[in-house]
Amino acid sequence: MKAIELKQAKRSISAYAKMAYETPVLLTSAGRPYVVMTRAATEDLEDLAVGSSPAFRAIMERSDARYRAEGGLSAEEVRDRLGAPRVSARRPVSVRKVRKAVARRSRG
């Protein structure tokens, strides 16, 4: 990451954008982080849009407050509410059995 003090940033925004394509560029103000420029992918744009949405943040804050007040659900409780099948406990498989199964598959 390249850090540049905002008052000393003399290049054009396109120059910093080209620089940010290779490595993130952090612009600072009075030594404190101010803006970060970084290469963006389509997935990042979706995260940015959702993460910067005031409505989404309000939903998350309400959800967090409710979780702190009421607690959450276990994975088993969620499965029960959704009518999903229960997960059976699996016994550990020995390395010897795994090796035998792999050897049988590779022969046949």
Chimera marker file (.cmm) of the C-alpha trace (Angstrom):
<marker_set name="trace">
<marker id="1" x="0.000" y="0.000" z="0.000" r="1" g="1" b="0" radius="0.5"/>
<marker id="2" x="1.256" y="3.422" z="-0.886" r="1" g="1" b="0" radius="0.5"/>
<marker id="3" x="0.420" y="6.248" z="1.549" r="1" g="1" b="0" radius="0.5"/>
<marker id="4" x="0.322" y="9.841" z="0.335" r="1" g="1" b="0" radius="0.5"/>
<marker id="5" x="-0.427" y="12.935" z="2.404" r="1" g="1" b="0" radius="0.5"/>
<marker id="6" x="-3.367" y="14.774" z="0.820" r="1" g="1" b="0" radius="0.5"/>
<marker id="7" x="-1.631" y="18.170" z="0.895" r="1" g="1" b="0" radius="0.5"/>
<marker id="8" x="1.317" y="16.699" z="-0.995" r="1" g="1" b="0" radius="0.5"/>
<marker id="9" x="-0.777" y="14.872" z="-3.604" r="1" g="1" b="0" radius="0.5"/>
<marker id="10" x="0.125" y="16.792" z="-6.768" r="1" g="1" b="0" radius="0.5"/>
<marker id="11" x="-0.678" y="14.245" z="-9.485" r="1" g="1" b="0" radius="0.5"/>
<marker id="12" x="-3.954" y="13.984" z="-11.380" r="1" g="1" b="0" radius="0.5"/>
<marker id="13" x="-6.645" y="11.636" z="-10.143" r="1" g="1" b="0" radius="0.5"/>
<marker id="14" x="-6.058" y="9.417" z="-13.188" r="1" g="1" b="0" radius="0.5"/>
<marker id="15" x="-2.396" y="9.027" z="-12.196" r="1" g="1" b="0" radius="0.5"/>
<marker id="16" x="-3.416" y="7.859" z="-8.725" r="1" g="1" b="0" radius="0.5"/>
<marker id="17" x="-6.061" y="5.581" z="-10.247" r="1" g="1" b="0" radius="0.5"/>
<marker id="18" x="-3.412" y="3.931" z="-12.429" r="1" g="1" b="0" radius="0.5"/>
<marker id="19" x="-1.187" y="3.572" z="-9.372" r="1" g="1" b="0" radius="0.5"/>
<marker id="20" x="-4.106" y="2.044" z="-7.393" r="1" g="1" b="0" radius="0.5"/>
<marker id="21" x="-4.592" y="-0.574" z="-10.100" r="1" g="1" b="0" radius="0.5"/>
<marker id="22" x="-1.277" y="-2.124" z="-8.991" r="1" g="1" b="0" radius="0.5"/>
<marker id="23" x="-1.375" y="-1.442" z="-5.240" r="1" g="1" b="0" radius="0.5"/>
<marker id="24" x="-3.887" y="0.328" z="-2.963" r="1" g="1" b="0" radius="0.5"/>
<marker id="25" x="-3.253" y="4.049" z="-2.524" r="1" g="1" b="0" radius="0.5"/>
<marker id="26" x="-4.066" y="5.553" z="0.884" r="1" g="1" b="0" radius="0.5"/>
<marker id="27" x="-4.546" y="9.302" z="0.987" r="1" g="1" b="0" radius="0.5"/>
<marker id="28" x="-4.054" y="10.715" z="4.452" r="1" g="1" b="0" radius="0.5"/>
<marker id="29" x="-4.981" y="14.022" z="6.046" r="1" g="1" b="0" radius="0.5"/>
<marker id="30" x="-2.818" y="15.171" z="8.949" r="1" g="1" b="0" radius="0.5"/>
<marker id="31" x="-1.389" y="11.641" z="9.037" r="1" g="1" b="0" radius="0.5"/>
<marker id="32" x="-4.806" y="10.005" z="9.475" r="1" g="1" b="0" radius="0.5"/>
<marker id="33" x="-6.453" y="7.757" z="6.850" r="1" g="1" b="0" radius="0.5"/>
<marker id="34" x="-8.764" y="9.770" z="4.610" r="1" g="1" b="0" radius="0.5"/>
<marker id="35" x="-9.436" y="7.905" z="1.340" r="1" g="1" b="0" radius="0.5"/>
<marker id="36" x="-8.302" y="4.588" z="-0.090" r="1" g="1" b="0" radius="0.5"/>
<marker id="37" x="-8.134" y="3.994" z="-3.836" r="1" g="1" b="0" radius="0.5"/>
<marker id="38" x="-7.952" y="0.393" z="-4.953" r="1" g="1" b="0" radius="0.5"/>
<marker id="39" x="-8.616" y="-1.787" z="-7.971" r="1" g="1" b="0" radius="0.5"/>
<marker id="40" x="-12.294" y="-2.698" z="-8.163" r="1" g="1" b="0" radius="0.5"/>
<marker id="41" x="-13.971" y="-5.868" z="-9.374" r="1" g="1" b="0" radius="0.5"/>
<marker id="42" x="-17.687" y="-6.319" z="-10.061" r="1" g="1" b="0" radius="0.5"/>
<marker id="43" x="-18.138" y="-8.219" z="-6.774" r="1" g="1" b="0" radius="0.5"/>
<marker id="44" x="-16.486" y="-5.374" z="-4.872" r="1" g="1" b="0" radius="0.5"/>
<marker id="45" x="-18.977" y="-2.873" z="-6.297" r="1" g="1" b="0" radius="0.5"/>
<marker id="46" x="-21.887" y="-4.916" z="-4.932" r="1" g="1" b="0" radius="0.5"/>
<marker id="47" x="-20.259" y="-5.064" z="-1.487" r="1" g="1" b="0" radius="0.5"/>
<marker id="48" x="-19.619" y="-1.327" z="-1.587" r="1" g="1" b="0" radius="0.5"/>
<marker id="49" x="-23.201" y="-0.533" z="-2.613" r="1" g="1" b="0" radius="0.5"/>
<marker id="50" x="-24.709" y="-2.715" z="0.105" r="1" g="1" b="0" radius="0.5"/>
<marker id="51" x="-22.190" y="-1.752" z="2.785" r="1" g="1" b="0" radius="0.5"/>
<marker id="52" x="-22.654" y="1.974" z="2.241" r="1" g="1" b="0" radius="0.5"/>
<marker id="53" x="-26.461" y="1.798" z="2.173" r="1" g="1" b="0" radius="0.5"/>
<marker id="54" x="-28.014" y="3.581" z="5.180" r="1" g="1" b="0" radius="0.5"/>
<marker id="55" x="-31.038" y="1.270" z="4.968" r="1" g="1" b="0" radius="0.5"/>
<marker id="56" x="-28.832" y="-1.847" z="5.092" r="1" g="1" b="0" radius="0.5"/>
<marker id="57" x="-26.825" y="-0.447" z="8.008" r="1" g="1" b="0" radius="0.5"/>
<marker id="58" x="-30.069" y="0.253" z="9.897" r="1" g="1" b="0" radius="0.5"/>
<marker id="59" x="-31.226" y="-3.335" z="9.325" r="1" g="1" b="0" radius="0.5"/>
<marker id="60" x="-27.884" y="-4.682" z="10.585" r="1" g="1" b="0" radius="0.5"/>
<marker id="61" x="-27.964" y="-2.444" z="13.681" r="1" g="1" b="0" radius="0.5"/>
<marker id="62" x="-31.514" y="-3.581" z="14.539" r="1" g="1" b="0" radius="0.5"/>
<marker id="63" x="-30.495" y="-7.189" z="14.021" r="1" g="1" b="0" radius="0.5"/>
<marker id="64" x="-27.416" y="-6.782" z="16.209" r="1" g="1" b="0" radius="0.5"/>
<marker id="65" x="-29.448" y="-5.126" z="18.987" r="1" g="1" b="0" radius="0.5"/>
<marker id="66" x="-32.033" y="-7.906" z="18.860" r="1" g="1" b="0" radius="0.5"/>
<marker id="67" x="-29.313" y="-10.572" z="18.975" r="1" g="1" b="0" radius="0.5"/>
<marker id="68" x="-27.736" y="-8.919" z="22.043" r="1" g="1" b="0" radius="0.5"/>
<marker id="69" x="-31.126" y="-8.658" z="23.774" r="1" g="1" b="0" radius="0.5"/>
<marker id="70" x="-32.628" y="-12.030" z="22.872" r="1" g="1" b="0" radius="0.5"/>
<marker id="71" x="-29.718" y="-14.219" z="21.875" r="1" g="1" b="0" radius="0.5"/>
<marker id="72" x="-29.465" y="-16.300" z="18.742" r="1" g="1" b="0" radius="0.5"/>
<marker id="73" x="-30.468" y="-19.700" z="17.463" r="1" g="1" b="0" radius="0.5"/>
<marker id="74" x="-28.339" y="-22.798" z="17.258" r="1" g="1" b="0" radius="0.5"/>
<marker id="75" x="-27.861" y="-24.474" z="13.896" r="1" g="1" b="0" radius="0.5"/>
<marker id="76" x="-30.196" y="-27.257" z="15.061" r="1" g="1" b="0" radius="0.5"/>
<marker id="77" x="-32.939" y="-24.736" z="15.959" r="1" g="1" b="0" radius="0.5"/>
<marker id="78" x="-32.633" y="-23.149" z="12.519" r="1" g="1" b="0" radius="0.5"/>
<marker id="79" x="-32.927" y="-26.576" z="10.856" r="1" g="1" b="0" radius="0.5"/>
<marker id="80" x="-36.031" y="-27.332" z="12.946" r="1" g="1" b="0" radius="0.5"/>
<marker id="81" x="-37.696" y="-24.018" z="12.019" r="1" g="1" b="0" radius="0.5"/>
<marker id="82" x="-36.944" y="-24.520" z="8.330" r="1" g="1" b="0" radius="0.5"/>
<marker id="83" x="-37.915" y="-28.181" z="8.346" r="1" g="1" b="0" radius="0.5"/>
<marker id="84" x="-34.450" y="-29.175" z="7.143" r="1" g="1" b="0" radius="0.5"/>
<marker id="85" x="-33.179" y="-32.680" z="7.872" r="1" g="1" b="0" radius="0.5"/>
<marker id="86" x="-31.089" y="-33.186" z="10.953" r="1" g="1" b="0" radius="0.5"/>
<marker id="87" x="-27.394" y="-33.768" z="10.481" r="1" g="1" b="0" radius="0.5"/>
<marker id="88" x="-26.286" y="-37.102" z="11.860" r="1" g="1" b="0" radius="0.5"/>
<marker id="89" x="-23.082" y="-37.295" z="13.823" r="1" g="1" b="0" radius="0.5"/>
<marker id="90" x="-20.400" y="-38.994" z="11.771" r="1" g="1" b="0" radius="0.5"/>
<marker id="91" x="-17.829" y="-41.308" z="13.216" r="1" g="1" b="0" radius="0.5"/>
<marker id="92" x="-14.236" y="-40.465" z="12.383" r="1" g="1" b="0" radius="0.5"/>
<marker id="93" x="-12.867" y="-42.542" z="9.511" r="1" g="1" b="0" radius="0.5"/>
<marker id="94" x="-9.478" y="-44.162" z="9.913" r="1" g="1" b="0" radius="0.5"/>
<marker id="95" x="-6.674" y="-43.274" z="7.529" r="1" g="1" b="0" radius="0.5"/>
<marker id="96" x="-6.333" y="-46.966" z="6.640" r="1" g="1" b="0" radius="0.5"/>
<marker id="97" x="-9.972" y="-47.141" z="5.456" r="1" g="1" b="0" radius="0.5"/>
<marker id="98" x="-9.551" y="-43.995" z="3.369" r="1" g="1" b="0" radius="0.5"/>
<marker id="99" x="-6.401" y="-45.370" z="1.729" r="1" g="1" b="0" radius="0.5"/>
<marker id="100" x="-8.160" y="-48.659" z="0.919" r="1" g="1" b="0" radius="0.5"/>
<marker id="101" x="-11.124" y="-46.822" z="-0.630" r="1" g="1" b="0" radius="0.5"/>
<marker id="102" x="-8.818" y="-44.632" z="-2.743" r="1" g="1" b="0" radius="0.5"/>
<marker id="103" x="-6.846" y="-47.684" z="-3.876" r="1" g="1" b="0" radius="0.5"/>
<marker id="104" x="-10.067" y="-49.496" z="-4.903" r="1" g="1" b="0" radius="0.5"/>
<marker id="105" x="-11.253" y="-46.496" z="-6.916" r="1" g="1" b="0" radius="0.5"/>
<marker id="106" x="-7.949" y="-46.079" z="-8.708" r="1" g="1" b="0" radius="0.5"/>
<marker id="107" x="-7.945" y="-49.792" z="-9.726" r="1" g="1" b="0" radius="0.5"/>
<marker id="108" x="-11.460" y="-49.851" z="-11.031" r="1" g="1" b="0" radius="0.5"/>
<link id1="1" id2="2" r="1" g="1" b="0" radius="0.2"/>
<link id1="2" id2="3" r="1" g="1" b="0" radius="0.2"/>
<link id1="3" id2="4" r="1" g="1" b="0" radius="0.2"/>
<link id1="4" id2="5" r="1" g="1" b="0" radius="0.2"/>
<link id1="5" id2="6" r="1" g="1" b="0" radius="0.2"/>
<link id1="6" id2="7" r="1" g="1" b="0" radius="0.2"/>
<link id1="7" id2="8" r="1" g="1" b="0" radius="0.2"/>
<link id1="8" id2="9" r="1" g="1" b="0" radius="0.2"/>
<link id1="9" id2="10" r="1" g="1" b="0" radius="0.2"/>
<link id1="10" id2="11" r="1" g="1" b="0" radius="0.2"/>
<link id1="11" id2="12" r="1" g="1" b="0" radius="0.2"/>
<link id1="12" id2="13" r="1" g="1" b="0" radius="0.2"/>
<link id1="13" id2="14" r="1" g="1" b="0" radius="0.2"/>
<link id1="14" id2="15" r="1" g="1" b="0" radius="0.2"/>
<link id1="15" id2="16" r="1" g="1" b="0" radius="0.2"/>
<link id1="16" id2="17" r="1" g="1" b="0" radius="0.2"/>
<link id1="17" id2="18" r="1" g="1" b="0" radius="0.2"/>
<link id1="18" id2="19" r="1" g="1" b="0" radius="0.2"/>
<link id1="19" id2="20" r="1" g="1" b="0" radius="0.2"/>
<link id1="20" id2="21" r="1" g="1" b="0" radius="0.2"/>
<link id1="21" id2="22" r="1" g="1" b="0" radius="0.2"/>
<link id1="22" id2="23" r="1" g="1" b="0" radius="0.2"/>
<link id1="23" id2="24" r="1" g="1" b="0" radius="0.2"/>
<link id1="24" id2="25" r="1" g="1" b="0" radius="0.2"/>
<link id1="25" id2="26" r="1" g="1" b="0" radius="0.2"/>
<link id1="26" id2="27" r="1" g="1" b="0" radius="0.2"/>
<link id1="27" id2="28" r="1" g="1" b="0" radius="0.2"/>
<link id1="28" id2="29" r="1" g="1" b="0" radius="0.2"/>
<link id1="29" id2="30" r="1" g="1" b="0" radius="0.2"/>
<link id1="30" id2="31" r="1" g="1" b="0" radius="0.2"/>
<link id1="31" id2="32" r="1" g="1" b="0" radius="0.2"/>
<link id1="32" id2="33" r="1" g="1" b="0" radius="0.2"/>
<link id1="33" id2="34" r="1" g="1" b="0" radius="0.2"/>
<link id1="34" id2="35" r="1" g="1" b="0" radius="0.2"/>
<link id1="35" id2="36" r="1" g="1" b="0" radius="0.2"/>
<link id1="36" id2="37" r="1" g="1" b="0" radius="0.2"/>
<link id1="37" id2="38" r="1" g="1" b="0" radius="0.2"/>
<link id1="38" id2="39" r="1" g="1" b="0" radius="0.2"/>
<link id1="39" id2="40" r="1" g="1" b="0" radius="0.2"/>
<link id1="40" id2="41" r="1" g="1" b="0" radius="0.2"/>
<link id1="41" id2="42" r="1" g="1" b="0" radius="0.2"/>
<link id1="42" id2="43" r="1" g="1" b="0" radius="0.2"/>
<link id1="43" id2="44" r="1" g="1" b="0" radius="0.2"/>
<link id1="44" id2="45" r="1" g="1" b="0" radius="0.2"/>
<link id1="45" id2="46" r="1" g="1" b="0" radius="0.2"/>
<link id1="46" id2="47" r="1" g="1" b="0" radius="0.2"/>
<link id1="47" id2="48" r="1" g="1" b="0" radius="0.2"/>
<link id1="48" id2="49" r="1" g="1" b="0" radius="0.2"/>
<link id1="49" id2="50" r="1" g="1" b="0" radius="0.2"/>
<link id1="50" id2="51" r="1" g="1" b="0" radius="0.2"/>
<link id1="51" id2="52" r="1" g="1" b="0" radius="0.2"/>
<link id1="52" id2="53" r="1" g="1" b="0" radius="0.2"/>
<link id1="53" id2="54" r="1" g="1" b="0" radius="0.2"/>
<link id1="54" id2="55" r="1" g="1" b="0" radius="0.2"/>
<link id1="55" id2="56" r="1" g="1" b="0" radius="0.2"/>
<link id1="56" id2="57" r="1" g="1" b="0" radius="0.2"/>
<link id1="57" id2="58" r="1" g="1" b="0" radius="0.2"/>
<link id1="58" id2="59" r="1" g="1" b="0" radius="0.2"/>
<link id1="59" id2="60" r="1" g="1" b="0" radius="0.2"/>
<link id1="60" id2="61" r="1" g="1" b="0" radius="0.2"/>
<link id1="61" id2="62" r="1" g="1" b="0" radius="0.2"/>
<link id1="62" id2="63" r="1" g="1" b="0" radius="0.2"/>
<link id1="63" id2="64" r="1" g="1" b="0" radius="0.2"/>
<link id1="64" id2="65" r="1" g="1" b="0" radius="0.2"/>
<link id1="65" id2="66" r="1" g="1" b="0" radius="0.2"/>
<link id1="66" id2="67" r="1" g="1" b="0" radius="0.2"/>
<link id1="67" id2="68" r="1" g="1" b="0" radius="0.2"/>
<link id1="68" id2="69" r="1" g="1" b="0" radius="0.2"/>
<link id1="69" id2="70" r="1" g="1" b="0" radius="0.2"/>
<link id1="70" id2="71" r="1" g="1" b="0" radius="0.2"/>
<link id1="71" id2="72" r="1" g="1" b="0" radius="0.2"/>
<link id1="72" id2="73" r="1" g="1" b="0" radius="0.2"/>
<link id1="73" id2="74" r="1" g="1" b="0" radius="0.2"/>
<link id1="74" id2="75" r="1" g="1" b="0" radius="0.2"/>
<link id1="75" id2="76" r="1" g="1" b="0" radius="0.2"/>
<link id1="76" id2="77" r="1" g="1" b="0" radius="0.2"/>
<link id1="77" id2="78" r="1" g="1" b="0" radius="0.2"/>
<link id1="78" id2="79" r="1" g="1" b="0" radius="0.2"/>
<link id1="79" id2="80" r="1" g="1" b="0" radius="0.2"/>
<link id1="80" id2="81" r="1" g="1" b="0" radius="0.2"/>
<link id1="81" id2="82" r="1" g="1" b="0" radius="0.2"/>
<link id1="82" id2="83" r="1" g="1" b="0" radius="0.2"/>
<link id1="83" id2="84" r="1" g="1" b="0" radius="0.2"/>
<link id1="84" id2="85" r="1" g="1" b="0" radius="0.2"/>
<link id1="85" id2="86" r="1" g="1" b="0" radius="0.2"/>
<link id1="86" id2="87" r="1" g="1" b="0" radius="0.2"/>
<link id1="87" id2="88" r="1" g="1" b="0" radius="0.2"/>
<link id1="88" id2="89" r="1" g="1" b="0" radius="0.2"/>
<link id1="89" id2="90" r="1" g="1" b="0" radius="0.2"/>
<link id1="90" id2="91" r="1" g="1" b="0" radius="0.2"/>
<link id1="91" id2="92" r="1" g="1" b="0" radius="0.2"/>
<link id1="92" id2="93" r="1" g="1" b="0" radius="0.2"/>
<link id1="93" id2="94" r="1" g="1" b="0" radius="0.2"/>
<link id1="94" id2="95" r="1" g="1" b="0" radius="0.2"/>
<link id1="95" id2="96" r="1" g="1" b="0" radius="0.2"/>
<link id1="96" id2="97" r="1" g="1" b="0" radius="0.2"/>
<link id1="97" id2="98" r="1" g="1" b="0" radius="0.2"/>
<link id1="98" id2="99" r="1" g="1" b="0" radius="0.2"/>
<link id1="99" id2="100" r="1" g="1" b="0" radius="0.2"/>
<link id1="100" id2="101" r="1" g="1" b="0" radius="0.2"/>
<link id1="101" id2="102" r="1" g="1" b="0" radius="0.2"/>
<link id1="102" id2="103" r="1" g="1" b="0" radius="0.2"/>
<link id1="103" id2="104" r="1" g="1" b="0" radius="0.2"/>
<link id1="104" id2="105" r="1" g="1" b="0" radius="0.2"/>
<link id1="105" id2="106" r="1" g="1" b="0" radius="0.2"/>
<link id1="106" id2="107" r="1" g="1" b="0" radius="0.2"/>
<link id1="107" id2="108" r="1" g="1" b="0" radius="0.2"/>
</marker_set>
